[in-house]
């Protein structure tokens, strides 16, 4: 087998694997992190609570955290189900807007200095990879019939 043939086989494998692996990865991250919030075991709960308190608290934080965790679980589950992309992508957008909030609303907790994030800041910034992966999944959705 030539190097070019091997290269084409590897590329073909990655093209076939991209969508199922991406969907599964997004499911794992969202469901796992969400269920940790529901079970009150999330290491991110402190930042979430401080963000909640610095914005408009419209319900008890414990209730919000459970609902937010369930929201994350729902996003994860929807990424597993083909045909739900038009539902899950807007939900992901809402989630990402709220998730990036601490970078701007809690800079003391997310930055040590200019362009130097804390561990919490790095945790948030890695969501850019989630966005990129979700865009890749969404790019494979069949166009709507007109």
DRENGU-368082 format. One record per residue (C-alpha): x, y, z negated; residue in three letters. Coordinates in steps of 0.02 Angstrom, whole numbers, padded with zeros to 5 digits, always signed. Layout:
XYZAla
...
//
This chain:
+00000+00000+00000Unk
+00069+00169+00048Unk
+00082+00314-00072Unk
-00048+00409+00030Unk
-00173+00263+00020Unk
-00145+00250-00168Unk
-00170+00438-00183Unk
-00335+00428-00089Unk
-00395+00284-00197Unk
-00354+00379-00357Unk
-00440+00536-00293Unk
-00593+00433-00244Unk
-00599+00354-00416Unk
-00592+00525-00501Unk
-00731+00591-00387Unk
-00843+00444-00435Unk
-00798+00452-00619Unk
-00810+00641-00643Unk
-00997+00657-00669Unk
-01026+00507-00785Unk
-00870+00543-00887Unk
-00913+00728-00900Unk
-01092+00692-00951Unk
-01033+00569-01083Unk
-00900+00688-01148Unk
-01025+00831-01163Unk
-01147+00714-01251Unk
-01016+00658-01377Unk
-00959+00834-01420Unk
-01133+00909-01438Unk
-01216+00762-01523Unk
-01072+00730-01643Unk
-01048+00912-01693Unk
-01237+00934-01705Unk
-01266+00783-01816Unk
-01126+00842-01930Unk
-01224+01003-01956Unk
-01386+00908-01988Unk
-01297+00800-02118Unk
-01215+00955-02194Unk
-01041+00887-02157Unk
-00984+01011-02025Unk
-00820+01103-02055Unk
-00892+01243-01946Unk
-01037+01277-02067Unk
-00944+01418-02155Unk
-00916+01518-01996Unk
-01094+01482-01939Unk
-01161+01544-02106Unk
-01056+01703-02102Unk
-01113+01738-01923Unk
-01293+01705-01975Unk
-01277+01824-02123Unk
-01197+01961-02017Unk
-01337+01956-01889Unk
-01523+01952-01923Unk
-01563+01811-02045Unk
-01740+01761-01999Unk
-01752+01601-02101Unk
-01658+01514-02241Unk
-01483+01466-02183Unk
-01505+01281-02228Unk
-01656+01271-02113Unk
-01565+01364-01976Unk
-01413+01250-01988Unk
-01519+01093-01970Unk
-01614+01167-01823Unk
-01452+01224-01741Unk
-01379+01050-01765Unk
-01534+00971-01689Unk
-01521+01096-01545Unk
-01343+01037-01515Unk
-01399+00854-01522Unk
-01534+00893-01394Unk
-01407+00973-01277Unk
-01297+00819-01293Unk
-01441+00699-01257Unk
-01499+00801-01108Unk
-01325+00794-01031Unk
-01344+00604-01028Unk
-01506+00610-00929Unk
-01495+00640-00742Unk
-01620+00767-00681Unk
-01618+00874-00839Unk
-01479+00989-00779Unk
-01598+01133-00744Unk
-01655+01123-00925Unk
-01490+01088-01013Unk
-01384+01220-00924Unk
-01491+01367-00987Unk
-01490+01288-01162Unk
-01302+01275-01151Unk
-01292+01459-01099Unk
-01392+01510-01253Unk
-01281+01401-01362Unk
-01120+01472-01289Unk
-01178+01652-01314Unk
-01209+01617-01498Unk
-01050+01514-01515Unk
-00939+01651-01445Unk
-01016+01778-01565Unk
-00888+01758-01705Unk
-00747+01810-01588Unk
-00828+01983-01583Unk
-00933+01992-01741Unk
-00811+01907-01861Unk
-00640+01956-01794Unk
-00558+01939-01964Unk
-00600+01754-01964Unk
-00562+01717-01782Unk
-00404+01818-01746Unk
-00241+01836-01843Unk
-00184+01974-01724Unk
-00211+02030-01544Unk
-00234+01874-01435Unk
-00182+01759-01578Unk
-00334+01659-01633Unk
-00355+01573-01799Unk
-00398+01388-01800Unk
-00583+01440-01798Unk
-00548+01554-01650Unk
-00461+01413-01556Unk
-00610+01302-01593Unk
-00723+01431-01511Unk
-00609+01469-01363Unk
-00603+01285-01316Unk
-00784+01305-01268Unk
-00720+01374-01103Unk
-00679+01193-01059Unk
-00857+01143-01103Unk
-00922+01281-00988Unk
-00808+01226-00847Unk
-00862+01044-00866Unk
-01046+01093-00869Unk
-01021+01196-00711Unk
-00945+01042-00630Unk
-01096+00938-00680Unk
-01217+01073-00621Unk
-01127+01086-00454Unk
-01185+00909-00415Unk
-01370+00943-00439Unk
-01476+00915-00285Unk
-01546+01079-00216Unk
-01730+01113-00244Unk
-01843+01082-00096Unk
-01921+01239-00026Unk
//
